[in-house]
């Protein structure tokens, strides 16, 4: 992460030992000696090093088996903050979290990504700074900023790549722009990847193979395989929205191709069909509101969108064999109409072995998934063994 890189890594072993504390359980020196096989003096030195950078704190005393009760130590997630930013086509959510990914304070406001990087990133920086202050903390306590964008992102550089709904953003150096404003390391990914991370971390940490499908203005998927986010060679993994739907014909898509899933089943496509039928709808949220009010035509349109999404997901199920498909995004608010359409086709067209234990569920994390996932980008990097060793080295050199 930028901001840590100026100090050369010095493997101390403390970073690896710290991973034992990530589950939040207090440990004694003696238990660490038993778990690691290291000497008591080595364990004591590494605990001291981790306490010096604020990652460990005393956690009281363990039950005594005779004599003085031994002291325990635990991960202190409040020692630093992360800023999670989830930008959609027309909305923005920002949360300040601790190093366990628990939101401390957050905000959700309308914001058009089409306003361009200067205006949007200025708003992110100003709002993020205010939230840190509202949390009663200082900006130098910020471990980093994670941000999700509604378009393709080169994860290695953090720059958007030809994003279709983000005019003016192509090639924008988002990490550098936000680092200049906030003075903290910045990590960038596309919005569905961060939602997948957030859902996995908060609601399905034991599910190693998961697809998170976002259905909103656009359609995309975040791919969790073997417990890790998979981005693909150029970061384009999971771009379901531009897979051709069987039988879709020549319906034009904004990507330049025709018959894409987004052009057939995305929020914009459903709005257009309902308006042609005489309904008064302008946005994807209007569709959800109509479905919830019992509008038959809207319900049928959303169920058919579910079937179309299911036709593409069926191939993904056969290819990747996930244990769970989680559906989120604004259109998921339409409830069983969308879910029933997806399940109908996936279970019908995928091999029985692949669907035998497959669960297809709506998102449980909801709106929190994006901001928690964005914060997770920062947290996983900041607390990685090499990063912890670098923090300790920097502390020793200061």
N, C-alpha and C positions, 0 to 999 in steps of 0.2 A: 504494500500500500504506500502511496505517496505520503511523505511525512515520516515514515519509518525507514525508508530505503537509505537515507543518508548515514545510517549507522550499520556497519557490516554485521551480518548475523554471527553470533558466537554461540554455538551449541553448548548449552549448560546442563541439559537434562531436565531443567525445571519446567520447560515448556511441555515436555512429554508427561512429566508427573502431574502437571496441572490438569491434564485431560481427565484424570481420575476424579477430579472435583466438579466436572461439568454437570453432573447429574444433581448437584446441590446437596448431596449427603455429607455431613460432617465426618471428618476422619481424624484419628489420633496419629501421632508420630509412629507409635508401635504398629498400628494397622498398616501404615504406609510401608514400613520396613518389611512386613510380612507380604504385602501385595507386590512390591517391586523387587525384593531381594537385595536392596541396597543397604548400606550401613546406616546406623542411627545418625552418625555425624553428617553423612551425605544428605539424608532426608531432612535433617534439621536445617542445613545450609540452604536447601532448595525451598523449604517453607519460608525461611527468612527472606530469600530473594523474591518470592511471590508476594509476600506481605509488603515488601518495599515498593512494589509497583501497584499496590492496592487490590490485587486480584484475590487475595485470601485475607480473611479476618478471623479473629477468635470467635468460636461458637459455643462457648461454655465448657463444661466439664462432662466427660463420659462417666458412666456408672463405674464405681470403683469395685474391683474384685479383692480389695485389701490394700490398705495404705492410702496415700493421697490420690484422689481422682485425677486421671490424665486429662490434659487440655485437648480440646478438639478445634479444628480449623475447617472453614467452609468457604466456598466461592462467594465473593461479594459482588453480585451483579450490579449493585448501585454505584460501584466505583467509577464507572464511565457511562456515557450515553451513546446511543445511536439515533440517527435521524432517518426515518423511513419515509420515502416519497413515492406515491402512486399517482401517476398522471394518466388520465384517459383522454378520449377525444374532447369531452366537454366538462370534465370534472377534475378536481385535484384533492388528494388526501395526504396529509402529513401527520406523522406521529413521532413523538420523542419516546424512545424505549430505553429500558436498562439493558445490560448485557445478557439477560436471559430472554430478551425479546418481548418483555411485558410492557405494553403501552403505559406511559405515565400521563401524557396529555396529547391531544390530537385535534385536528380540524378537518372539515370536509366542506369545500366550497366549489361553486361552478367556476370553471376556467377553461377557455378554449385553447387547445393545443395549437390551433391554426393561427393564434396571435403571434407566434414566432418565438424563437429561443430567447431573445433579449428580454421581452416582457415576462415570459413565463418563468425563466430562471431568476429574474429579479424578484418576482413574487415568491418563488420557492425560498430564496435566501432570506428575504425580509421576514416571511412568515415563520420559517424555521428558527430564526434568531429569536423572534418573539416567543415562540413556544418553549425554547430552552430557558428563557428568562422567566416565563410563567411557571416553569417547573422548579424555579428557585435554584437554578444551576448556572454555571459559567460556560462560555463557548469553548474554553480550553479543556473542558471535560468531555468534549465530543470526540468519540473514537473514529467516527466517519459518517458519511452520508451514502445511503443506498437509494437509487432512483430507478423506477420502472417507466419506460416510455411506450406509447401505443404504436409501435412500429419496429421494423427490423433494426437490430443493434449489433455492431461488431463488438463483442464483449471484451476483446483484448485491448481496444482503444476507447470504448465507451461512446463511440460516434454513431449516430443513426445512419443507416444505409438506404437511400432512396425510399424514405417512408411515405406511403401514398396519401395518408391523411394528415401529414405534418409539413405543410409548405414552409420552406425556408430553413428546415432543420437538417437537410442532407449534409453530412460531413461536419456538423457543428461539434466543437470540442466541449462537450458537456462537462466532463471532469475538470478541465482547466477553468472553465467559466465559473463553476460552483466553488472550486478550491479558492479562486481569487476572492470570492465574496464571503466564504465561510471559514477559510483557513483550515479545513479538515479534508482528509482523503475522501475521494468520491468513487463509487462503483456504480456502473450503469448496466441495465439489462432491459429486455422487453417486458411489457406489463404482465403477460401471461406466465412467463417464467417466474417472476417474483410472486405471483399468486399461487403457483404450484409450490414454491418453497414455503410460503406462509401456511398453506393448507397442510402440507406435509409436517411441518414443525409443530403446529398447534393441535391438529385434529387427527393426524394419522402417522405419528412418528414410527410406528411399528410396521407400516406398510412399505415395503422396499420397492415395489413396482406399481406406479400410479400414473395415470394420465389426468391432468387438470385441463378441462375444456372451458374456455371462456366464450360465451355467446352474448354478444352485444352488437354494437355497430359493425364490428368485424368478428371473425371467428378464428381462434387459435388454440394451441395446446401447449402445455408445459409437460415435459417428459421426465419423470423420476424413475430411474432404473437402478437397481442394486443400491437404493438409498441415496443416490446422487442425481443432481440435475444434469441432464444430457442436452447439450446445445448443438451438437453436430460440428462438422468441419468449419463452417463459416457462421455458425450461430443461427442457422435457419431451421433447425429441427423443430417439428411441431407446427409447421405453417399449414394447418388443415384448411384454412380459409381459401387457399388457392389450389386445392385439389379438385379436379373435375368431378362433378356429380354425374353418375350414369343417367343418361336420358335427359340431361338438362338442356341440350341443344345449344343454340347460339346466344344465350343470354349474356350480354357484355359485362365484363368486370372491370373495375377501375385499374386493375393491374395490367390491362391490355389484352388479356386472354378472354375466353368466353366459357360459360358453363361452370364457373368456379363456385364452390360451396358458399362463399360469402355473398356472391351475387344472387344465389338462389335462396339461402336461408338466413342471411344476416339481418340485423334489425332494419336496415335501410330497405332491403328487398321486401320485407313483410309490410313495412309502412306503405311502400308504393302500391302493393297489391290491394291492401285494405282501402287506400284512398281511391284507387280505381273503382272499387266496389261501392264507394260512397261514404266510407267512414271518415270521421274527422280526427285524423291522427297526424302528428308531426314528428314525434320522436319514438324511440324504442320504449321509453317509459310509458308513453301513451298506449302502446300495445299491451303492456303488462296491466295497466289500469283497466283496459277494456276486458281482458280475460278475467280479471278478478271480479269485475262487475257482472260476469255471466254472459258476455257477448258471444254468441255462437260462432259467427264468422271469424272473429279474432281467435277463439279457441281452436277452430279447425285449422287456421293458418299456422298457428304456433305448433300444433301437433304435426302438421305436414313438414314444417321446418325441422322438427325433431327427427322425423323419418329420414329426411335428406342428410342430416348430420349423422344419423345412425349408419347410413349407407357408406359413409367415409370412415367412420369409427370402426365398422366391422372389419375392414382391411387392416386397420391399426391393431385391433385385438389379435388378429391372426398373426401379424408380424411381430408384435412386442409382448403379447401375453401378459397384460397388466393384471394385478389382483383387484384393482379398483379404478373406476372412472368417476371423477368428481366433476360436476357441471356447475360453473359459476358464471358471473357476468349479469348484466341487467336483465336479460331475457329469461334467466333462470328463475327470476321472481314470478314468472307465469306459472310455476309449480308443475303439477302432474301432467299438464297438457304437453309440455316440452319433454319431460322425462319419459312419459309413456311412449312417445314417438321414437325416442332414441332407443329405449329398451326393446321395443317391438322389432326393430330391424337388426340391432346388434345380436340379440339372442337367436334370431331367425337365420342370419347369414353367416355367423361365425361358427367355427368347429366346436362341437360339444366339449371337447377337452379344454379349449381355451376359455369357455364360458361357464364351466362347471362350478367354479367358486368365485366367478366375477361378480362384483357388486357395482352397480351404477347408481350413484347417489348425488343429491344436490350438495353444494358446498355448505359446510357447517361453519367455517370461519367467516363467510360472508364478506362484508366490506373490509374487515380486518385483514384478510388474507394478503392483500397487496402491500400494505404498509409494514406488516410484520415480516413478510418475505423480503422486502427491500432492506429492512433493518438486519435481517438474517445474513444478507450478502456481506454487510460490514462485520457483523459479529463473528461469523465463521472465519473471516480473514484475520480479524484482530486477535482472536483467541487461538489461532493455529499455533502449534508448537514452535515453529521458527519465528513467528511474530512475537510470541511471549518471550523467547530468548533474546530477541532484538530489543524489546522494551527493557529487559533487565540489564542488557549491556549498556543501553543509553543511560539508565539510571546510575550505573556504576561509573560511567565516564563523566557524568555531570558534576 
